[in-house]
Amino acid sequence: MEPFRQSLVNVYDAPDVLRPAFFRSSKDFSAAVLSAIDRVPDPSPILGVAILLAVDDTSLEALAVSTTSGKIFILHTRCSPLLGGISLSESGIHTLLRGKVALLVGFGMARIAMHIRYGVNSHVRGLEITEAATPKERNLSPGAFVKNYVDPGANAFDVDTLWDALPCDSGSNYTGLESLAFRAWLTSRVAATLDSRYGLEQREFVDTMYLSSKYFKPIHQMLVEVEKIEAARPRVLQNDFRGTAIDENRNVVIANDRFNNRVRPSERAEVWMIDQDDRLHRGTARRANGKLTQVATRSDLGGMSLKAIFVVGKDEFSHAERAREAFLLQLLQGKHDLHEPEYHLIQKLYFPDPNADEGNPSKVTGAIKTGRLNQSQADVVEAMVYSEVPFVIVHGPPGTGKTSTISASVQQWIKERDTVWVVAQSNVAVKNIAERLSKDSVPYRLLVSKEFYHEWHEHIYDDRVTDALIRTDELPSSVQDAEVTFYGVNVILCTISTLSNPSLNDKRIFEFVPVYNLVVDEASQIGIFNYMHVFANFKRLSKVCFFGDPKQLPPFGKDAAPTLHSVFDVRHLKPTAYFLNTQYRMPVPLGRFISEAVYDRKLQSEHDVKTHSCIAFVDVSLGEEENDKKSYINIREVQTVEHLVRRYYKHKDYCIITPYDAQRNLLHKTMEASGLRYDNIYNVDSFQGNEADYIIVSVVRSDYPGFLNLRNRVNVMLTRCKLGMVIVTSRAFMQQGNVKGTLLGEMHQYWERNYGRQNTWRDWKAVAEGKAILPGSDDAARSKRDSQPVASFNSRPRTSIRASSPDAYRSNVNLAPIRTHVSSRPIPGGASYFPPQKRAILLPITGRESSIASVTDDLRRTHLDAGFPKLSSAEPGTRTPRSRAPGHTYRTNTPGAHYPSLSKSPSCSRSQSLVGAWASVPPMPSQVRTQSVSGARILTPLKKHVPSENLPLTKKNKRWEKLSLF
């Protein structure tokens, strides 16, 4: 392997050139390493170790070790005859990996040891390097360790990129091996400093011998799935923002616009900001408060406004991910003996005795009175509360009353004076359970993170739920206060990640409300590895009840790791699983089809709507799919959806669902520009667990099935309506042979076969003219309503966004209302116009394509190029939850204007500290100015209005719009 230059570390004894030695034979590799160790007069030699995993299957591609003197050795394990006929105990590689001649140290040593044991077939003994640091430093990144212990002038982000873009390197070629050598060398440098300061020999070592083959193989397989999921995550994410400001300390304050791609504080990622002159400014997000993020920059913006913002790097671990990593480390340190009886839940879920007879759960006849429960629900409640089995698996198809069943079981546990924690993958699912418990007058406490709640999702919690809500950053400060707060509480709700929040343990919450029973909703979306650390930490846990539907969304990350399993895939638990067999959400004809096509005719329907008119297909014959950055749009379908909303559903409870995020974005902009609701538009993955009276589906595709081949996700899309559904597509597309075999294609054939073509299809022209008969349509009432003026927005006015908390920032930054002007021109909806007296506000981000290209070029110019997976500009789906019903009105800053609030507006906030003023305002002159408010120098940036794709690029459409920040 050729030598290469290094510039990451610039200290007196650091070489300018690294010269790794490359081997394809494990015998030669171990001999060379042992020889190098013998030549160094060090009584306690240290080897930094790093690994490279293959891109295709995450198997061990290469292993690198480095001495503290800078000698680097790389073994290409895939090509190596590892033991060459020599017994394992006598092989040099075994001697080396067991730490008999030198101490092996590494960042993430537990993972490294697992992969080496599997790839080299040798046990590994070494030290997790972060364990040698002070307790406060143990969660720091490798870049921070290099900065603290090797070179204070090192760029921590550049160092972290060596780890975060790998071990699944793009290409696994020479450049990947170069990064591998860097990691081993930097690890040895950090270890040498830590050894001189604190000593390494007296630490707890990682040793794979603590895991027998029975436990090792399944755990390693789950670890491989985690590696695949992490490698598939994008390393470059574009941020949507409303505006920016400069505080008194020269930090950039970003007003985020979307929760999913907000700029989050992180030590492992950088914020890359592109100004109007396409200059790159790099910074680090330090703090966040609601929708505001403070970014410390390395360069002065010089009065320039920003047109694009990117987050580059790896996301910080969630609480659950940190807990999982800590468990794996402790497992290999011998702190968890899985043979012991206290780990019985882990044994029964992950390592069942093949000779054990699980049998069926014992029933306590008559223990549960059905009451408002149907028989299948009552059976589940009985099993949850009174059966002796540790696991209860419940299949809950759409609308079968999972939350009602959970509520009933919780009430029984309270009667038994027992405690229960109810968790789910998403905050929205937890909120839905809280609403059910509130409706049933069941006392509980709901734990929500400040990051999710404050200014982003306060509006989705009604008053009854808010009364029981506790933000995790506002937990009682003392143990005595915590005891008062949770005295007599039997039920706590939170996400599965919050359950692993260390602050709960620090405040001794689990002592006041022990985790005896655990209910997991959305369990079909959770990989089974995510429970192992939970079972290990809560040893008094005796009953775990899993609710979900494997026929809907799969576990998160299954696309990247096809072998990923949820608890519903565990073979030995399938015979004892329960099935909720009656759905109450969907109209009977739709429920009947879903039962036949998806649930083997096991799902019954009880609903007042029994006619076929609950479903309508709209034939958009001229609609064509268009590629849009790895996603798809269909402009004709957007126009038709706009007509459907304006003429039929604007006064009803409706939502719009589409499989593609680009189409969701286009629908959002179109509805916003049309003065129609735009907060109730979702992609499919963000809408499971939600429902609405009427659902409008935009299929998008016109040539190939694409998303429609994903049967589980299409099942989610088709099962959200309570009264009716309109599917916008084309008949020609639905008749294609490759579409007929999809779930939507089967539904189309089912409807035409049973109810006829005329009763199935509506023409887009009739929809545009308001002449079509659609689900829930009422011609007379609709004509009367259409004569009434339409308010441009039904949400609370966005008045201001500020950092008012003294501990939020060192300066007090206020972002004033956005004041802009958009002309009354036609939008892509065709016949729709901006109401002149209620003009909409459009603030899209400009320069998206050129900015991504700039980021890509900058990355390619660095030595870390091969460390980055392929850049992706695709935006993640918005996961906007349901909200309380509308009813209140809020006055805007336009004289005489007030609008009713939207029931699902993401802009609603109890504090109303948000960006923008959704009201008609006069245009203001375009200029850049600075001013000083409360000691803060504020930059007033300009944002350019980007016209719709259907509008000509006139001089008027290109004009600059004013975004005032003060």
N, C-alpha and C positions, 0 to 999 in steps of 0.2 A: 504494500500500500504506500502511495506517495506521501511525502511529508506535506503539511499544510500550515499556513500561518494562523496565529491566534491573536486577537486584539481585545478579547473580553476582559482579561485581567492584566493590569499594568503595574506590577510591583517588581522590586529589584531582582528577586530570584525566579521570576516567571519566565519561561522560555518564549521567544517570539515564534518559534516553529515547533510543532508537535510532530513526532515521527512514530506513529503506531506500527507495530509489527503484526502482520496478518497471517493467520494459520487456518488450514483446513483439516488438520489432524489434531485431535485432542491430546494425543501423546506428545507431539511436538510442542503444542501450546503449553501444556503443564510443565514440560521440561524447561522451556524458556522462562516461564514465570518463576519457577523454583530457583533457577540459576540466578536470575536478577535479584531475588530476595537474599540469596546467600552472599552476593557481592556487597550488600549494604550492611554496615555494622550497626544494626538497630536491634536491640533486644526484644522489642515489641513491634515488628513490622506491620504495616497497615496496607490493605489493598482497597481502593475504591472500586466498586462494581456497578455496572449498568448493563442493560439488556436492550435488544432490538427485536420487536415482534414483527412477524410477516404481515403484510397487508391483507392477503387473501383469507387466511384462517387464524391469524394471531398466534401461530405457533412460534417457538423460539427460533429466530433467524440468526442472531449473533449474540455473543457474550463478550464483554470487555472488562478488563481489570487494569488498574493503574497503580503504580507504586507512588509513594510520596515524593520520590525524586524525579517523577515525570516519565517513567518508562511505561508505555501503554501497549497492551497485548489484546488482540481481538481474535476470537475463535468463531469461525463460520460454522455453526452447529449443524445446519442442514446437510452440509457436505462431509461432516466428520464421522469416521468410523469410531464412535465415541470410546468404546472400551477395547476394541481390537482383540478380543479373546482373553484379555486379562481379567481376573476376578475383580469385582467392584472394590473390595477392601484393599487390594494391592495397587489399584490404578492411581496414577499421579493426579488425575482430575478429581478423583474422590478425596485425596489428601488435601488438595487445594481448597475444594468447596466446603469441606468440613471445618476449615479454619485451623488446621493443625500446624500450619507453618506461618500463617499470617492472618490477622483479623480482617474479615470481610466487612465492609461498611457500605451502606447505600441509602439513597433517598427512596422511601417506599420499599423497604427491605422485605416486608412480608410478601408483597406481590412478586418481587424479584425472585425470592426463594421458591415460591410456588411454581413459577414458570421454569426456573432452572431445573427443579426436581423433575418436572414433567418432561422437559426437553432433553435433559442429559441423563436422566435416570439415576440421579445421585442425590442423596440428602445434602442439605445446605445448612450451615450454621453461620450466622453473622449478626451484625448490629444495625438497628435502625438509627441512623445518624441523628435524627431530630431528638431522640431520647437522651442524648448526651448534652443537649442544650438546657437552658433554664426553662421552667414551666411556661413562661409567657411566650417563649420563642418556638414552642413545639408545633404550632400551626402555621409557622412562616413557610414561605415558598423557598425552593432552592436558590432562587435569585437573591432573596433577602439574606440567606445564610452566606452566600458568596460575598455580598456587600458588607455583612457584619464581621466576617471572620477571615476574609482573604484580601479584598480590595475595596475600601470605602468608596472609591470612585467608579466601581463597576456599575454597568447598567443592568439593574435587576430584571427588567422586562426582557432584554436580549438573552439573559441567562435562562429565565423561566421558559422562554420559547423553545429552548433545547429539550426541555422535559414535556411541555404541554402540547407541542405538535407531534410528539412521539409518545409511546414506543411504536405505534403503528405509523411508520414513516411512509410518505408518498414515494414509492419507487423501491425502497429498501436497497439502494445501489450505493455507489461510492459516497455521495453526499450524505446519505443516511448513516453510513459507517463513520463519516467524519463527525457528525453530531453525536454519535454513540461514543466515540473517543473523547470528545469534549466532556460529556457527562461523567465518564469514569474518572477523567483527570481532575475535574473540578471537585468531585466528591472526595477524592484523596486529599486535595488541598484543604478543604473544609475540615476533614477528619483529623488531619495533622494539627491544625490549630486547636480544635476542641480537645484533642488528647493532651496537648501541652498545658491547656488551661484547667480542664476538669478531670481528665483521665477517662479512658474508655473501658478498661478491663473490668470494672466493678458494676457494669450495667447488665440489664436483663437481655439475653440474647434471643434472637429468632432462630428456631430450630425446627425443620420440617419433620424430624423424628417424633415430634409430639402428635403428629397426625398419622394414624394407620391408613392403609390403603382403602379401607371401608369408608373413611371420611374424606381422604384426600381427593379422590377422583371426582365425586360430585361437587365438592367445593371448588376445585380447580375449574370444572366446567362452568360453574356459575360465575367465577372470576373472569373467564374468557368472554362470557357474554357481556359483562360489565365493560371490559376493555373494548369490545366492538362498539358498544353504545357510545362510549366516551370518544372513540376515534371518529365516529360519524357526526359528532356535534360540530357545527360551524365554528371556525376560529375568527371569522369576520362577520359582524352583525351591524346592519345599518339602523341607525336610530331615527325615529320620527320625533321632531321637536317643534314647539310653538315659537320659541324665541330664545335669545341668550342675553346675558348681561355681564358686566364686569364689576366685581365687588371692590372694596377699598384695598384688599390685599392682592389685587391683580389676578384673582381667580376667576375663571369663567363659570357662570351659573347657567345651567341648562334647564329650560322648562320642558320636560318630557311630555310627549303627546300620547304615547301608547304604553300600556303597562308591560306588554310582552317584550318590547325591545327597548325599554328604558335603560338609561346609563346607570349602572349600579356601582357602588363603591367596591373596589377590588384592588388587591396588591399584585395580582397576577395578570391583569389586563391593562391595556392602555386605551385612551380615548384619542382617536385621530380625527381632527377637525379640518375641514377644507373651507378656505375663505373664498371670497368672490374672485380673487385672482388665481385660484387653483393652487394656492400655497398650503402646504401641510403644516399643521400645528399639533404637536403631540403633548399629551398630558395624562394625569392619573386622577381618577375619580376618588375623592377623599371622603365626602359625606353626602348623605341624601336626606331630604325632609319632604315627605309627600311627593309632589311632582317635580321638585327642584333637586338638582344634583350639582354639587360643587366640584369643579375640576381644576387642579393645580397644573398649570401649563409651563412648558420649558421656554416658550418664546412669547413675545408680545404680539397681540393681534394687530396692533398698530391702527386701531380705529376701524378695522374691516369687519363686516358682518360675515356670518357663516352660512354656507349653503348646504353643507352635508356633514354629518357626524357618524363615525364608525367606532364600534368597540372591537378591539383587536386582541385576541388572546383567549384564554380558557376561563370559563365560569368558575367562581368559587364553589366549593362543595356545599351542599345543603346540610342541614343538621343530620338528616338521615344518612347521607353519604359519609359524613365524618364519623358517625356512630358505627356504620358498617366497616369502615377502614380500621377504626380503633378495635373493633371486635376481632377482625382478622389478625391484627398485630398481637393482641392478647392471646388469641388462640395458639399462635405459633410461639408465644413466650411461655406456654404451659399454664396460663392462668385460667383456662376453661378446659375441664376434662369432660368431654362429651359422653363418656361412659357413665358418669354419675347420675343418680336418679333425679337430681334437681334440673337436669336438662332433658326431661322426659318429653317435652313438647318438640324439641329439636329432633329427638330420636324418632318420634312417631310421624313427623311430617317429612323429614328428609331421609332418614335411614330406617325404614320400617323393618320389622322382623318378618321375613317371608313366610314363616310358619305360624305367625300369630293370626288368630281369627278375629277380625275386627267386628264381624257381625253387624246387626242393625241396631241403631240407637234404641235403648229401652224407653218405652212410652209409659207415661203416668196417665192412665185413662181418666178423663174428666178433670184433669188439673187446670186446664184452660177452658173457660167458657167462651164460645165463639163470639157472641155479641155482634159487634160490627165486623168481625173477622170472618172470612170464608174458611172452609175446612182446611185448605192447604196452608193458609196463613196461621191458623190455630195450631196445626201440627208443628210448624216451624218454631213458634213461640214456646210450645211445650218442650221441644228438643233443646232449645237454647237455654231454658231456665232450669229444667228438671232432669234432663238425661245425664248419664254418667260419661258419655264420650267427650273427649277434649275438643274435638273439632266438629263444627256444624257448617256444612256447605249448602248454600241456598242459591239456586238459579232463579233469577228474577227477570223475566222478559219485560219489555217495555210496558209500563202502566199497570203492573201487577201489584202495586202497593208495597214496595220494599220499605219505604219510610214508615208507613203505617204499621207494618210488622215489627220493625225495629222499635217504634214507640211503644207498642203493646208489650214487647219483651222487657223494655226498660222499666215500665210500670210494674211488671211482675218482680223484677229484681229489687225495686224500691220496697215493695211489700215484704220481700224476704230480708230486708235490711242489708242488701248486698250492694257493692259498688261496681260501676261499669264505666269504661272509657269507650267512646264511639269515635272512630277515626275514618278518614277517607283520603283518597289521593289528592283531591282538589278542595279548595275552600268553598266552592259553590256547592258541592255535594254535602259538605258539613253544614252549610247554611240551610240547605233544603231539609235536612234532618232536624235542625234547630227550629225551623218554622213548624214542622209537624209536632214536635214536642211542645212548643208554645201553644199550638192550637188545642192540644190535648191537656193543657195545664200541667205539664210535667216539669218540675224544677230541675234546673241544670246550670252549668257554667260553660261558656263558649270561649275558647282561647284562640285569638287571632293575632298574627304578626302585624306590627305597625307598618311594615313595608307593603303589605297587601291592603291594609285597611285605610290608612290615613290618606285622604284626598283622592284615592283611586277607587275604592269600593265601599265607602261609607254608605252610599245611597242604596245599596242592595239589601241592607239589613233593616227590617222594619223595627218599630219601637219596642215590640215585645222581645225580639231577639237582642236588640241593643241593650236592654236592661240586664241581660244575663252575660253580656260580652265583656271580656277582659283582654286588653292588649298585652302581649307578652312582655313589652318593654315597661308596662305599668303594673307588673306583678308586685305584690306587697314587698316592701324593702326589707322587712325583718321577718324572722320565723314566727314571732308572736302575731304580727299582723296577718301573715299567711294563714295561721291557724284560725283566726277570726273570720277571714274572708271565705275559707273553705269549710268552716264548721257546719256539719250536718249535710254537706253536699255528697250525693251519691252518684251523680252523673256528670261527666266532663266530656265535651266535644272538642276535637281539634283535628288537624291534618296529621297524617302519619309522620311527616317530617317534624312537626311541632312536638310530637310525642318524644322525639329524641333531642329536643332542645335542652342543653345542659342547665339552663337557668331553672327549669322545673325541678331538677334534682337538687340544685344549689339551694333553692327556697323550700325544699323538703315537701313539695306538693304531693309526691307519691306516698309520703307517710300519712298525710291527712286524708287523701283519697286513694287508697291502694288499688293497684291494677289487678283485680281478681278476675274480672271478665272483660273481654275485649271484643268489640264489634267492628268489623272492617267492611265499609261500603266501597263500591268500585273495585272490589278485589280482583276482578278479571283484568284490570288495567295495571296491576302491580306484579312485578316479578317476584318469585318466591324467595330469592336471596334477601329481599328487603325485610323479611320477618326474622331472620336468624338472630340478629343482634337484639331484637326486641324480646324474643323468647329467652335469650341469655341474660338480659338485664332485669327482667321482671320474673323472678323465680317463683313468686307466689301466684302467678297467672295460672288459672286452672281451666278456663273455657274461652275458646276463640271461635267466633262466628263470622263466616265470610259471606258477604252478599255481592252478587255481580251477575253478569250475563256474558258468557264466552261467545255468544253469537253476535255481540256488539263489538266495541272497540277492544283490540288486543292489548297486551301489556305494552307500556311505553318502551320503545326501542326495538320492538320485534322485527321491524323492517331491516334494521342493521344486524340483529342477532336472531335469525330464524328459529334457533333452538330454545329461545327464551320461553319459559313456562310460567303460567299463573297457577294458583292453587287449584283451579278447575281442571288443570291438565294432569294433576297428580293421580296416577292410576289407582292406587289402593284406596283413595277417598271417593272415587266416582260411584261405587255401589251404594253408598250411604247418603248421597246428596239428595237434597229436597228440591222440589220444583213448584214455584207459585204458578198455578194453572189458570188463573182468571185475570184478564186485563180489562180495565175500566176506562182507559184513555181513548183509544181509537174507535171510530165508527165501526159498526159490525162488519160491513163488507171488507174493509181494509184489514180488520183484525182476523177475519176468516182467511184471507189470502196469506197474511204473514204467518198464521198458524200452519197452513199447508206447506208453504214454501220454505220456512225456516225452522219451525218447531215441531215437525213431524205430527201435526194435527193434535198436539197435546194442549194447545193454548185455547181456552174458551174466551168468549167476549160477552160482556154485559155493558150495553150502551143504548142511549135513547135514539141515536141516529142509525137507521137501518137501511137507508136507500143508497143506491149506487151513485147518486148525484154528489156524494161527499168527495169524490175524486174527479178531477178534470185534467186532461193533457192539453196543452196549448201548442199548436203546430206553428212554429216559427220557421217557415219553409226556407227563408232566405238567410237564416242564421248560419254562420261559419265560425269554427274555432280558429283562434289566432294564438300563436306562441308568444308568451310574454315572460322572458327570463325564467325558464324552467317551469313556468306555470302556463295557464291558458285563460283567455278571455273570449267572450262572444258578445259583441256589441249589440246585435239585434235582440238577443235575449235580455240584455240590460234595458233596452228600450221597452220591451214588452213587460218586463217586471215593473218598470216605472208606471206604465199604463195600468197594470193590475192594481197597484197600490193607490194611485190617484183616483181611479174610477170605481174601485170595488172595496178596498180593504183599509183605507186610511183611517177610518173611524172604528175599526175592529181590533181585536187582540190578534196580531199576526207577527210572524217572523219570516225572514228570508234566509234560506240555506243554500249554499253552493259548495261543491267539492274543492274549488280552487281559490287560493288566496288572492291571486291577481284579479279574479272576477269579483271577489268580495271587496277588494279595494276600489274597483271601478264602480260597483254598485253603491258603495259608501259615498264616493264623490258625487255620483249622479243624484242620489237621493238628497244629499246635503245641498247641492246646487238647485234642486227642484223645490226646496222648501218642505220636503217630506222627511219623515223619520229616517234616521240613518244609524241609530244606535242598536237596532235589532237585526243586524245583518251578520251572519255567522258562517264560518266554514264548518264542515261536519264534525271534525274532531273536538271543536269547542262547544258543541251543543248537546252531547250526551247527558242525560239527566234532566234536560230542560224540555219544555213543552209550550204550546200556544194553541189558541182556538183554531187558527188557520196558519198553514205553512205554505210558503211559496218556494219552490225548488227551481233553481237555475242549473240545468245539467251541464251546459257549456259545450261539451264535445259534440262534433258533427261528423268526424271521420273515423276515429278509433275509440273503443270503449274506455281505455285509460282507467280512471278511478272506478268506473262501474264494475271492473273485474274484482274489486275488493268487496266481497259479499258482506262482510261484517260491517263495514262502514256504510254501505248502501242501506243496510238494515236500520242503522241509526237514523239515516236521512229520511227514511220512509215512515218512521214510527213516532214522530213528534207531534202530530196534529191531534186535537181533541174534537174538532167539528168538521174540518175539511182540509183538503190539500190540492194545490194547483202545481202541476209539473210542466215547466217550460222547456221544451225541446223541439225536435222536428220528427214528424212521422216517418220520413224517409230514413232517418238515422235509427229509429227504433225498429225498423224492419230489416236492418242489416243482419246478416247471419251471425257475425261476431258479437252482436248486441243482444240477440234473442236469448242467449244462454246466461246473461247476467240477471240479477234479481230484479232490476228495473225492467229489463226486457220481458221477463216472465210476468211481471205485474201488468205490463201493457197488453200482452197476449191474453192474460186472464180477463182483463176488463173488456177487451174487444170480443172475446169469445162468449162471455156471459152477458154482456150488456149492449153489444153492438158498437160499431165504429162511430155512429152518429152521437151516441150517448157518452162516448169516451173522449172524443176530440173536439176542441174549439179552435177556430181560426184566429190568428193573431190580429187580423184586420178587425174582426168583430170585437175583440178585446179592446183595441185602440179606440174604437168608436163607442164603446160602452154598451154593445148590443149582445154580448155573450152571456149565457146563463152559466154561472159559476157557483161553486160551493158557498153557501151563505149569501148569495146575491139576492137583492130585493130591488126590482126596477124602480118602483115608485119612490121608495125611501132613498134610493141612490140618486135619483134625479133631483130630489129635494135637497139632499146634502151637497150635491155638486154645485148647486147654485150659491152655496155659502162660501165666503172667502176662507182661504186656507192660511193659517199662520205658518210662517217660514220655519219656525222652530218651536218645539214644545218642551224645551228643557229650561232648567233654571238658568238665568243669565250668568255667563262667566264674567265675573267682575274683577277679580285680582288673584294673583298668586304671590305669596310672600313667605319669606323665611322669618317668622316672627319669634320662634323659640330662641332664647338666648344661647342655648347649647347647640343650636343647629349650625350656625355659622358665626364667624367672628364679626361679620358685618350684617347689617339688616338690609336685605335686598327686596324691593317691591317691584313686581312686574305688573304694569298697569294694563287696562283693557286694550286689546288689539283693535285698532280702528282702520278700516279699509273699505274698499268700494268695488263692487263687481257690476258690470253693465248688465242690462236686461236683454241678454242674447239667448237664442235657443240653445238648449243643452242636448246631449246625446239622446234624450228621451223623444225627440222628434217634435211633437206638437206642444210640448211643455215650455213655459217661459218663466223667468224669474218674476214673481209678483213685484212690480215697481216699488210699492210702498213697503215691502218686506224683503229687502235684498239679502241674499245669502253671503256668507263669507267663505272664501277658499284660501287656504294657506298651505298648498303643497310644497314639498321640498324640491328644489331645483337641482340640476346638475347631477342627477343620480348616476347616469351611465359614466360620465367623465370622471366622477368622483371615485367610483369603484375601480375604474381603470387606473386612476392615480394611486389608489391604495395598493392595487396589484403590482404596479411598477415599483413602488417603494419597497414592497416585500421582496420582490425578485432581486432588488439591488443589494439586499443584505446577505450575509453568510448563512442566514437561517432559512433560505428559500425552500430547500427540500423538506424542512421541518413543518411546513404548512400544508395541510390538505388543500384540495382544490377549493378556491374561493367561491363562495356562494352568495348571491345577492337576494336569494329568495327569502321573503319575510315569513316569519312563523305565523301560524293562525292565531287570530284574536280569540281569546277565551273570555268573552264578556258574559257574566252571569245574569240570571233573572233578577228582577227588582220588584219592589212593591208597586201596587197599583197607583195610577195617577189620580189626581184629584185636587191638588193645591195649585194655586196660581202665583206667579212671581212677576214683579214689575221690573221692566228693563229700564235702560237709560234713555229710551226714546219716549218723548212726551206722549202720553195717552196710549201707549202700547203695553199690553201684557198678554202672556201666552200661558196655556196650561202646561204643566210639566210632563215630560216623557216618563213612562213607567220604567224604561230600561236605559235611560241615558247615562253613558259612562261619565258624563260631565257633572252629574249631580253630586254634591258633597255637602255634608253637614256644615263644614267650616266655610264653604263657598270660596275657598282660597284657590281659585283655578285661573287658568290663563284664558283671556278672550272675553268679549262681550257679544253675545249672540243677539244682536239687535241692529236695526237699520241706523247707520251713522253716515254722516257726510264724508266725502273723500278728503284726504289731507295731502298737503304737498309732499313730494318725494325728496328726501334729503337725509343726510347723516349728521347727527349732532351729538354732542356729549354734554352731560350736565352733572351736577353734584347734588346728591340728596342724602342727608344724614351722614355725611362724610364718605359716601361711596361714589366713585366715579362710574357713571353708567354709560354704557355704549348703546346708542340707538341704532340697531341694525336695519338694513333694508331686506325685504324678502320679495322675490320676483314672482309674480302671478304666472303660473303655467296654464295656458288655456287647455280645454278639453281636446282630445284627439280629433273630434269632429269639427272643431272651429278653425277657421283660417287664421294664420299667424299675421294678424293685422298689427299695425303700429299700436293701436289701442290695447290689444291683448298682450303686447310685450311690455307695457308700462310697468314701472316700479311702484310697489305698494309700500305704505308706511307701516312699520311695526314699532310702536312706541313702548319703551321700557323705562320705568322709573319707579 
